[in-house]
Amino acid sequence: MVIRMPRPLLNLDLDLVRAFVAIATLGNFTRAAESLRRQQSTVSLQLQRLEDALGRKLLERNPRSVRLTPEGEVFLAHARRLLDVNDELVARVTEPALHGAVRLGTPEDFATRHLPEVLSRFARAYPAVALEVTCDLTLHVIDGFRKGSFDLALIKRERVGEAAGIRVWREPLVWVAGEAAPQQRDGPLPLVVSPSPCVYRKRATEALDKARRPWRIAYTCGSLAGSLAAVRGGLGVTVLPKDMVPEDLHVIDGGPLPSLRDTEIALLQRERLSLPAQRLKEHIVRSLG
């Protein structure tokens, strides 16, 4: 009789996991290496060691970009949680005295949907750090950041570019209406939008212009709640990230409206960050990715 010994459990090397998360989050090896303060060749080797240990390919890579494999997508979600637990534990033991204040500016709609849990985990890890979060229109957040009002700022941006911060979020944009099947109206399409300049507003008008669909600004509001109320009241259609559409509103799939390019959120940082601000930056990049 042959007795088979159980296969030993694999203990993940968190340095390798952290390298993988940085590459997947930032989109290429160069930026990942910079964020980890390591050589690009070191980061590449760490990814290879992780894939060898797992016996699975996690990333498809080419000279310009990387893309998660199906196994990589599964691994990434769990890897972020693993690093969160590790970093919270380490912070509680090694940096219990870390204190100070961090000023964060963010668009209102993004803060409403995505930030509460991210900031809650940071607050549990660093209970003596005071978070000062300001929610506003992106143009006001950018203005405040330039004036020195924020240590970190999350902004909606139009295009990828290292000068415009680190990309931390990307999501499809969709047309949203108060009715499941809005009635066809004669004349230009009424739009509910934020004041200009606004990425969502620009995406909407450019897509309609390209499709040669007439439009008009029916309602302008700097408040997310006000814009949603206008849509519910039937004053027009608006544009939102797909997973931020309220349950009582409706996504217009396909025609008659043109498709929209994805939205992108980037993180801006001051040139010299305090240690608490640096820790929050690292936490946001890893958590949102």
Backbone hydrogen bonds in HBPLUS format (Angstrom, degrees):
<---DONOR---> <-ACCEPTOR-->    atom                        ^
c    i                          cat <-CA-CA->   ^        H-A-AA   ^      H-
h    n   atom  resd res      DA  || num        DHA   H-A  angle D-A-AA Bond
n    s   type  num  typ     dist DA aas  dist angle  dist       angle   num
A0016-LEU N   A0013-ASP O   2.99 MM   3  5.45 126.2  2.29 108.8 121.8     1
A0017-VAL N   A0013-ASP O   3.08 MM   4  6.46 156.2  2.14 148.0 155.4     2
A0018-ARG N   A0014-LEU O   2.80 MM   4  5.91 157.8  1.85 146.1 151.7     3
A0019-ALA N   A0015-ASP O   3.08 MM   4  6.26 150.7  2.17 138.0 145.3     4
A0020-PHE N   A0016-LEU O   3.05 MM   4  6.34 159.8  2.09 149.3 154.2     5
A0021-VAL N   A0017-VAL O   2.99 MM   4  6.27 164.0  2.01 153.8 157.7     6
A0022-ALA N   A0018-ARG O   3.00 MM   4  6.16 157.8  2.05 146.0 152.0     7
A0023-ILE N   A0019-ALA O   3.03 MM   4  6.28 159.3  2.08 151.2 156.2     8
A0024-ALA N   A0020-PHE O   2.93 MM   4  6.15 170.6  1.94 157.5 160.0     9
A0025-THR N   A0021-VAL O   2.87 MM   4  5.88 151.0  1.95 145.3 153.5    10
A0026-LEU N   A0022-ALA O   2.96 MM   4  5.93 169.6  1.97 149.5 152.4    11
A0027-GLY N   A0023-ILE O   2.90 MM   4  5.65 137.8  2.08 142.7 151.2    12
A0032-ALA N   A0028-ASN O   3.29 MM   4  6.37 156.0  2.35 141.5 148.6    13
A0033-ALA N   A0029-PHE O   2.87 MM   4  5.98 159.4  1.91 148.0 153.1    14
A0034-GLU N   A0030-THR O   3.04 MM   4  6.33 155.8  2.10 147.6 154.4    15
A0035-SER N   A0031-ARG O   2.95 MM   4  6.16 159.4  1.99 149.8 154.9    16
A0036-LEU N   A0032-ALA O   3.04 MM   4  6.23 145.8  2.16 145.9 155.0    17
A0037-ARG N   A0033-ALA O   2.84 MM   4  5.78 110.2  2.34 135.8 153.0    18
A0038-ARG N   A0033-ALA O   2.93 MM   5  5.02 167.6  1.95 144.3 148.2    19
A0037-ARG N   A0034-GLU O   3.19 MM   3  4.89 148.2  2.29  93.5 103.0    20
A0042-THR N   A0039-GLN O   3.05 MM   3  5.19 126.1  2.35  99.0 112.8    21
A0043-VAL N   A0039-GLN O   3.16 MM   4  6.56 159.0  2.21 154.5 159.1    22
A0044-SER N   A0040-GLN O   2.98 MM   4  6.20 162.2  2.01 152.9 157.9    23
A0045-LEU N   A0041-SER O   3.03 MM   4  6.15 153.5  2.10 138.6 145.5    24
A0046-GLN N   A0042-THR O   2.91 MM   4  6.19 149.9  2.00 146.9 155.7    25
A0047-LEU N   A0043-VAL O   3.04 MM   4  6.35 156.7  2.10 151.2 156.3    26
A0048-GLN N   A0044-SER O   3.09 MM   4  6.37 159.7  2.14 145.5 151.1    27
A0049-ARG N   A0045-LEU O   2.91 MM   4  6.17 155.4  1.97 149.2 155.7    28
A0050-LEU N   A0046-GLN O   3.00 MM   4  6.24 152.8  2.07 146.3 153.4    29
A0051-GLU N   A0047-LEU O   2.96 MM   4  6.24 167.2  1.97 157.7 160.3    30
A0052-ASP N   A0048-GLN O   2.90 MM   4  6.07 155.0  1.97 146.6 154.1    31
A0053-ALA N   A0049-ARG O   2.95 MM   4  6.11 154.2  2.02 142.7 149.5    32
A0054-LEU N   A0050-LEU O   3.00 MM   4  6.25 155.4  2.07 150.9 157.3    33
A0055-GLY N   A0051-GLU O   2.77 MM   4  5.71 133.9  1.99 139.9 153.0    34
A0056-ARG N   A0051-GLU O   3.28 MM   5  5.37 138.2  2.46 141.0 147.7    35
A0069-THR N   A0058-LEU O   3.05 MM  11  5.35 169.2  2.06 129.8 129.8    36
A0060-GLU N   A0067-ARG O   2.69 MM   7  5.07 173.3  1.69 160.7 162.0    37
A0067-ARG N   A0060-GLU O   2.74 MM   7  5.07 147.8  1.85 150.4 160.3    38
A0062-ASN N   A0065-SER O   2.97 MM   3  5.59 163.0  2.00 173.6 173.3    39
A0072-GLY N   A0069-THR O   2.94 MM   3  4.80 114.8  2.38  93.1 110.2    40
A0073-GLU N   A0069-THR O   2.91 MM   4  6.26 148.7  2.01 156.9 164.8    41
A0074-VAL N   A0070-PRO O   3.31 MM   4  6.59 159.1  2.36 145.5 149.6    42
A0075-PHE N   A0071-GLU O   2.97 MM   4  6.16 161.7  2.00 147.4 153.1    43
A0076-LEU N   A0072-GLY O   2.86 MM   4  5.92 152.9  1.93 147.5 154.1    44
A0079-ALA N   A0075-PHE O   2.78 MM   4  5.86 149.8  1.87 150.8 161.1    45
A0080-ARG N   A0076-LEU O   3.02 MM   4  6.21 157.0  2.07 155.4 158.2    46
A0082-LEU N   A0078-HIS O   2.94 MM   4  6.18 154.7  2.00 149.0 156.6    47
A0083-LEU N   A0079-ALA O   2.98 MM   4  6.24 159.3  2.03 151.4 155.6    48
A0084-ASP N   A0080-ARG O   2.93 MM   4  6.16 151.6  2.01 145.8 154.2    49
A0085-VAL N   A0081-ARG O   3.03 MM   4  6.28 164.1  2.06 153.1 155.4    50
A0086-ASN N   A0082-LEU O   3.04 MM   4  6.24 164.1  2.06 147.4 152.3    51
A0087-ASP N   A0083-LEU O   2.81 MM   4  5.91 168.5  1.82 152.3 155.6    52
A0088-GLU N   A0084-ASP O   2.89 MM   4  6.00 156.7  1.95 148.9 155.5    53
A0089-LEU N   A0085-VAL O   3.02 MM   4  6.15 162.7  2.05 149.1 153.7    54
A0090-VAL N   A0086-ASN O   2.92 MM   4  6.15 167.1  1.94 154.5 158.2    55
A0091-ALA N   A0087-ASP O   2.85 MM   4  5.89 156.9  1.90 142.5 149.4    56
A0092-ARG N   A0088-GLU O   3.00 MM   4  6.15 158.9  2.04 146.7 151.9    57
A0093-VAL N   A0089-LEU O   3.17 MM   4  6.39 148.2  2.27 145.9 154.0    58
A0094-THR N   A0090-VAL O   2.76 MM   4  5.75 171.6  1.76 160.0 162.9    59
A0095-GLU N   A0091-ALA O   2.93 MM   4  4.88 147.5  2.04 124.1 133.1    60
A0098-LEU N   A0095-GLU O   3.12 MM   3  5.40 168.2  2.13 113.3 116.8    61
A0130-ALA N   A0100-GLY O   2.78 MM  30  6.14 165.3  1.80 162.9 161.0    62
A0102-VAL N   A0130-ALA O   2.91 MM  28  6.36 153.7  1.97 164.2 170.0    63
A0132-GLU N   A0102-VAL O   2.87 MM  30  6.01 169.0  1.88 165.2 162.6    64
A0151-ASP N   A0103-ARG O   2.88 MM  48  5.23 150.1  1.97 130.1 139.3    65
A0152-LEU N   A0103-ARG O   3.14 MM  49  6.49 164.1  2.17 163.7 166.9    66
A0104-LEU N   A0132-GLU O   2.87 MM  28  6.11 162.2  1.91 147.4 153.0    67
A0134-THR N   A0104-LEU O   2.84 MM  30  6.25 160.3  1.87 161.9 168.3    68
A0105-GLY N   A0152-LEU O   3.04 MM  47  6.48 156.1  2.10 143.3 149.9    69
A0154-LEU N   A0105-GLY O   2.82 MM  49  6.17 163.4  1.85 159.0 160.2    70
A0106-THR N   A0134-THR O   2.94 MM  28  6.28 151.9  2.02 166.6 168.8    71
A0136-ASP N   A0106-THR O   3.07 MM  30  6.42 152.9  2.14 147.7 156.0    72
A0111-ALA N   A0107-PRO O   3.03 MM   4  6.20 162.0  2.07 155.1 160.7    73
A0112-THR N   A0108-GLU O   2.98 MM   4  6.14 152.4  2.06 150.9 158.0    74
A0114-HIS N   A0110-PHE O   2.98 MM   4  5.83 165.7  2.00 158.0 161.9    75
A0119-LEU N   A0115-LEU O   2.88 MM   4  5.98 170.4  1.89 176.8 179.4    76
A0120-SER N   A0116-PRO O   2.90 MM   4  5.97 146.0  2.02 142.6 153.0    77
A0121-ARG N   A0117-GLU O   3.06 MM   4  6.26 156.7  2.12 148.3 152.0    78
A0122-PHE N   A0118-VAL O   3.26 MM   4  6.56 153.6  2.33 141.6 148.8    79
A0123-ALA N   A0119-LEU O   2.91 MM   4  6.13 157.7  1.96 147.8 153.7    80
A0124-ARG N   A0120-SER O   3.06 MM   4  6.33 147.8  2.16 144.8 152.9    81
A0125-ALA N   A0121-ARG O   3.14 MM   4  6.39 149.4  2.24 142.0 149.9    82
A0126-TYR N   A0122-PHE O   2.88 MM   4  6.11 150.6  1.97 152.4 161.1    83
A0129-VAL N   A0126-TYR O   3.12 MM   3  5.65 168.6  2.14 120.6 123.8    84
A0140-HIS N   A0137-LEU O   3.00 MM   3  5.33 124.5  2.31 106.1 120.1    85
A0141-VAL N   A0137-LEU O   2.92 MM   4  6.26 154.0  1.99 153.8 162.4    86
A0142-ILE N   A0138-THR O   2.85 MM   4  6.08 165.0  1.87 160.1 162.8    87
A0143-ASP N   A0139-LEU O   3.08 MM   4  6.17 155.5  2.14 134.6 141.7    88
A0144-GLY N   A0140-HIS O   2.85 MM   4  6.04 158.8  1.89 147.0 152.7    89
A0145-PHE N   A0141-VAL O   2.87 MM   4  6.10 153.1  1.95 148.1 155.8    90
A0146-ARG N   A0142-ILE O   2.98 MM   4  6.23 160.8  2.02 151.7 156.1    91
A0147-LYS N   A0143-ASP O   3.11 MM   4  6.33 140.1  2.27 141.0 151.7    92
A0149-SER N   A0144-GLY O   2.80 MM   5  5.09 159.1  1.84 159.7 152.7    93
A0148-GLY N   A0145-PHE O   3.04 MM   3  5.12 157.8  2.09 104.0 110.9    94
A0270-ARG N   A0151-ASP O   3.04 MM 119  5.46 143.0  2.18 160.3 159.2    95
A0153-ALA N   A0268-LEU O   2.99 MM 115  5.01 152.3  2.07 136.5 138.8    96
A0268-LEU N   A0153-ALA O   2.71 MM 115  5.01 169.8  1.72 154.6 157.8    97
A0155-ILE N   A0266-ALA O   2.89 MM 111  5.42 160.0  1.93 154.1 160.9    98
A0266-ALA N   A0155-ILE O   2.86 MM 111  5.42 160.9  1.90 157.2 161.9    99
A0157-ARG N   A0264-GLU O   3.04 MM 107  5.82 160.6  2.08 152.1 156.3   100
A0164-ALA N   A0161-GLY O   2.85 MM   3  5.38 153.2  1.92 116.4 125.1   101
A0165-GLY N   A0162-GLU O   3.33 MM   3  5.60 151.4  2.41 116.3 113.9   102
A0166-ILE N   A0267-LEU O   3.08 MM 101  5.11 158.7  2.13 137.8 136.2   103
A0267-LEU N   A0166-ILE O   2.76 MM 101  5.11 153.5  1.83 136.5 143.4   104
A0168-VAL N   A0265-ILE O   2.89 MM  97  5.88 170.4  1.90 155.6 158.6   105
A0169-TRP N   A0265-ILE O   3.32 MM  96  4.98 139.6  2.50 145.3 140.0   106
A0265-ILE N   A0169-TRP O   2.94 MM  96  4.98 164.5  1.96 138.5 141.5   107
A0171-GLU N   A0263-THR O   3.14 MM  92  5.37 156.3  2.20 136.1 142.1   108
A0263-THR N   A0171-GLU O   2.74 MM  92  5.37 165.4  1.76 167.3 162.4   109
A0242-LYS N   A0172-PRO O   2.87 MM  70  5.71 155.4  1.93 164.7 163.4   110
A0174-VAL N   A0240-LEU O   2.90 MM  66  5.67 159.2  1.94 158.2 163.5   111
A0240-LEU N   A0174-VAL O   3.10 MM  66  5.67 157.0  2.16 154.2 160.8   112
A0252-ILE N   A0175-TRP O   2.97 MM  77  5.42 162.8  2.00 138.3 142.7   113
A0176-VAL N   A0238-THR O   2.82 MM  62  5.27 157.3  1.87 151.7 152.4   114
A0238-THR N   A0176-VAL O   2.98 MM  62  5.27 158.8  2.03 146.5 153.2   115
A0177-ALA N   A0250-HIS O   2.86 MM  73  5.33 160.3  1.89 152.2 158.6   116
A0250-HIS N   A0177-ALA O   2.90 MM  73  5.33 169.9  1.91 164.3 165.1   117
A0189-LEU N   A0214-PRO O   2.92 MM  25  6.16 170.4  1.92 123.9 122.6   118
A0216-ARG N   A0189-LEU O   2.92 MM  27  5.98 151.8  2.00 150.0 143.4   119
A0237-VAL N   A0190-PRO O   3.05 MM  47  6.46 161.6  2.08 149.2 145.5   120
A0191-LEU N   A0216-ARG O   2.92 MM  25  6.14 145.0  2.05 159.2 169.8   121
A0218-ALA N   A0191-LEU O   2.88 MM  27  5.29 148.1  1.99 136.0 146.4   122
A0219-TYR N   A0191-LEU O   3.19 MM  28  6.57 148.1  2.30 158.3 154.7   123
A0192-VAL N   A0237-VAL O   2.79 MM  45  5.69 155.7  1.85 148.6 148.9   124
A0193-VAL N   A0219-TYR O   2.95 MM  26  6.41 158.1  2.00 167.6 170.1   125
A0221-CYS N   A0193-VAL O   3.00 MM  28  6.46 154.3  2.06 151.2 159.4   126
A0202-LYS N   A0198-CYS O   2.94 MM   4  6.16 162.6  1.97 154.6 159.4   127
A0203-ARG N   A0199-VAL O   2.86 MM   4  6.08 160.2  1.89 154.3 159.8   128
A0204-ALA N   A0200-TYR O   2.99 MM   4  6.17 161.4  2.02 150.5 155.1   129
A0205-THR N   A0201-ARG O   3.03 MM   4  6.29 173.8  2.04 157.4 158.1   130
A0206-GLU N   A0202-LYS O   2.94 MM   4  5.93 161.8  1.98 149.7 155.4   131
A0207-ALA N   A0203-ARG O   3.03 MM   4  6.04 158.2  2.08 143.2 149.3   132
A0208-LEU N   A0204-ALA O   3.04 MM   4  6.26 158.4  2.09 149.6 155.6   133
A0209-ASP N   A0205-THR O   2.88 MM   4  6.01 157.7  1.93 145.8 152.4   134
A0210-LYS N   A0206-GLU O   2.92 MM   4  6.07 158.8  1.97 146.5 152.3   135
A0211-ALA N   A0207-ALA O   3.05 MM   4  6.24 144.9  2.18 138.6 147.9   136
A0213-ARG N   A0208-LEU O   2.82 MM   5  5.03 175.6  1.82 150.8 151.1   137
A0212-ARG N   A0209-ASP O   2.99 MM   3  4.81 151.9  2.07  97.8 106.4   138
A0227-SER N   A0223-SER O   2.99 MM   4  6.24 156.6  2.05 148.2 154.3   139
A0228-LEU N   A0224-LEU O   2.95 MM   4  6.18 165.0  1.98 156.5 160.1   140
A0229-ALA N   A0225-ALA O   3.00 MM   4  6.16 151.3  2.09 142.7 150.7   141
A0230-ALA N   A0226-GLY O   3.08 MM   4  6.32 150.3  2.17 142.9 150.3   142
A0231-VAL N   A0227-SER O   3.05 MM   4  6.40 153.6  2.12 148.9 155.9   143
A0232-ARG N   A0228-LEU O   2.89 MM   4  6.14 161.9  1.93 149.9 155.1   144
A0233-GLY N   A0229-ALA O   2.95 MM   4  6.12 140.5  2.11 139.0 149.9   145
A0235-LEU N   A0230-ALA O   3.05 MM   5  5.52 163.4  2.08 163.5 158.1   146
A0234-GLY N   A0231-VAL O   2.98 MM   3  5.17 160.9  2.02 107.9 113.4   147
A0244-MET N   A0241-PRO O   3.04 MM   3  5.48 163.7  2.06 121.1 124.4   148
A0249-LEU N   A0246-PRO O   3.09 MM   3  5.55 165.4  2.12 116.0 120.5   149
A0278-GLN N   A0274-SER O   2.88 MM   4  6.13 154.5  1.94 153.6 161.5   150
A0279-ARG N   A0275-LEU O   2.96 MM   4  6.20 157.3  2.01 152.7 158.0   151
A0280-LEU N   A0276-PRO O   2.99 MM   4  6.28 152.6  2.07 144.9 152.3   152
A0281-LYS N   A0277-ALA O   2.90 MM   4  6.12 159.5  1.94 149.2 154.8   153
A0282-GLU N   A0278-GLN O   3.04 MM   4  6.29 166.7  2.05 151.7 154.3   154
A0283-HIS N   A0279-ARG O   3.00 MM   4  6.17 154.1  2.07 143.0 150.5   155
A0284-ILE N   A0280-LEU O   2.88 MM   4  6.10 161.0  1.91 157.0 160.9   156
A0285-VAL N   A0281-LYS O   3.01 MM   4  6.20 173.1  2.01 160.1 161.6   157
A0286-ARG N   A0282-GLU O   3.05 MM   4  6.15 162.8  2.08 145.1 150.2   158
A0287-SER N   A0283-HIS O   2.86 MM   4  5.89 158.3  1.91 146.3 153.2   159
A0288-LEU N   A0284-ILE O   2.90 MM   4  5.83 170.1  1.91 154.8 157.2   160
A0289-GLY N   A0285-VAL O   3.02 MM   4  5.37 138.4  2.20 127.6 139.7   161
